[in-house]
Amino acid sequence: MFRATATALLLAAATLSSAWAAPCSTRQPFEAWLADVKSEAHAAGVTPRGLAALDGLTYDPQIVARDRGQGVFQQSFLQFSDRMVSADRLLRGGRFLKSEAATFDHIARTYGVPGPVIVAFWGLETDFGAVMGNMSTLRSLATLAYDCRRPAMFRAELIDALKIIDRGDLKAADMRGAWAGELGQFQFMPSYYLKYAVDEDGDGRRDLLRSRADALASAGNFLASLGWRRGEPWLREVRVPDTLDWKQADLAIKHPVSVWAQWGVTLPNGSALPAEEREASLHLPMGRLGPAFLAYDNFQVFLKWNQSLVYATTAAYLADRLAGAPPISRGRGRVTPLNAQDTYDLQRLLSAKGWDPGPIDGKLGTATRTAVREAQGRFGLPADSYPSQDLLEALRRN
């Protein structure tokens, strides 16, 4: 499945630069390095039960090759959501909401997070627990910690994995998952597993691989920690008039829903928005010609789970559909997204001309979209925060 939790974003160093592929050297042989890790883990309180999991661990060069070979995720919202918000996933998700209703009710009372939101992440992360990966977590973490790209981060994750074993939640042999060390039905890294895992089924262990109740409650606990607001909405599809000031379409800009209504924003069928003073941002994931949403404060939680606007919007839309919302509009015109190389060039040019696009990595994130909006205004283009070939050509000419 799509590797996408907030923890996975700590891992993703995808880039277009060939510099990432350059070899690096480590001063110690792997076995000596592993002995140092064992000493550090012991000093951190890991007992012999956890430390024994490091015995016989070997380096896996294929993990490093996969890490350095990551590509840039580059699909439009509709391309991604068409694939991920499938009829089958909606059907199965709806069935789980019914079959696990008691668990979801308890999670909602305890953490304030509704079932459709948890099921949306569950479906996107591992297809409801069906695709969790089958690689040795400890071997993956040790390999990535031994490598020179992000050694401190993965070394800490490796020690946290040992603490999970020490705590009795999992055995070393149970720790199998995605290649970068994510575990369980919601793909938690060990540090998040250690901090947010919940023993919902009451068996004395926090098993996010085999216990559905534990996994679902742990996701609720994690979402609550990200700032989920009990009883509040997250995303609402709207229709936007051609006369709108497109500069207002930015997740950093909030207005009361009543103000959006005054500016001509309506429900998709043209009826009036509910009269409320709750604030929301206008979110145009594919610009002024694509689908349009009002994004409420809870949408920020989707972005904290994963900073990709495409993923976060798809997860929020899937949650809406599971909660009973109809399919969204396709927008009102053809939208041609920039490819990864063009996005990289766009970021480089924006930076060179004084705007801050965030990391120059070929990914269309919130910082890049803000810079795009400012550049569009400078060049007299509709400032809807969505990059186009027109903007890229204007940057190249100027």
Beta strands, then each sheet from edge to edge (+ up, - down):
strand 1: 135-136
strand 2: 176-177
strand 3: 235-238
strand 4: 255-256
strand 5: 279-283
strand 6: 292-295
sheet 1: 1+ 2-
sheet 2: 3+ 6- 5+ 4-
end
